[in-house]
Amino acid sequence: MKLLTVGPDNIYTYDTVKEFFASFELGPKDLLVSIEVIYKQFLEPYANGANVILVDKYGAQEPTDVMIDEFIADAGKFDYDRIVAVGGGAVMDMSKVVAVAGGASIDDVIDHLPDFKRSVRFVLVPTTCGTGSEVTEIAAINRTRLGCKAGIAGPEMFADDAVLVPELLYGLPDHVFATSSLDALVHSVESTLSPNSTPYTRMFGYEAMKMIISGYKAVAEAGPAGSPERRAKRNELMRDFLIASDYAGISFDTGGCAAVHALSYQLGGKYHVPHGESNYAMFTGVLRNYMEIKPEGEILKMNQFIADILCCDVADVYDALETLINKLLPKKALHEYGVTEQDLPEFADRVIKTQERLMKNCFVPLDYDRVLKIFKELY
C-alpha cells in the first residue's frame, strides 16, 4: 500500500518575486509561461532573454484540448531546456502537458502518457492558493472534442521545483482568492475521507483544513468584504494559504479527489463556472449524502475536527461551515448558473460513465440514483 508520494525534488519559498529570480536566474534557454497581467506586473524585468508564452492568448477559460494543442505548437518554435511556469492552475496544468509532450498532441499524451518522458527541467510557481498543482502530477483538461472534462496524471508531470512567493498573490481579486482556496479545502476533505487515505495523507489533510478554515475566520473577522482591513489580513496570511494548498495537494495526490470534483466537472464543463466555485456548489451536498449513508468512521472524526475550529455543535457543522464560507463567496443553487432540470439526468449519467477515476475515491460508493439525488437537492 502506498502511503505517500511527494513529487517535487524541492519546495522553496521567497517573500518577493525579486528574491525568487535572484535564485532562479532566467536566460535564453528558458521557456517562461504565464499570463499577461502577471508577466507585465511581476516578471518582465527578470525575463533576461527567456522565451515567453502568455497562455491567455489561447482563451480565458479552463484548459481545453484545443488550447493545449496551440500551446504545444507555439512551444515547439523555441529551443529551451527548462520551463518556468508562473500562474494559476490553468497555467500550471497546461505547462505539465507541454513539458512531457515533446511536440505530440494532447490526445496522444492522454492516450499514451506512460510512454512519454520529460527531457526539460520543470519549475512551477503558483499565483493562486488552491490547486496545489505545483506539488501534484495531475492536470485537469476539458476535452471539448469528446465533450467531457478529465484529469490526467503521471510521474513525468511532477515539477522538479515548486516555489511559493506570497507577493504574487497580494493583488488577487476577492473572488479568485475565495474560489482557489476553496479548491484546496475540498482537496483536503476529499483526500482525508478517501478509502485511499493513509496516516500521512490525513496528517497533511487535517492540517490544511485547520489552516484554511482558521484563515477564513481571521479574514472574515478583519472587516467587511472589499475593505482594506480584510485585504491586509488576507495578505498577512497568504503564505499560510499557499502552504495549506500544498498540504492539500500532497494529500490528494495520494488519497485522491472524489464525488465533489466529479460532480463539479459537469457544472464547470457545460457552464464554465470557475473550478473552486463549482466545487463549493457541490461540497456540503455531497458530504450530507455521505452522512445519510454512513454517519460514522472518518467523516464523524472530520466533522468534529471542523466543528472544534468553528466552535459549533457537530450536528450543525455543515451549516456553520457554509455560513463562514458565504462571507467570502455566497453559495448559489445550480439553477442560478443556468442549469436546467433536463441537465440533471445527463450530468448524473456522465458522472457514472466518465468519472470512475474519481468516484472510486468516494467515502462510500455512490450510484446513479444517489448522484442524481444530490444534483436535484442542489438544483
Disulfide bonds with the S-S distance in Angstrom:
none
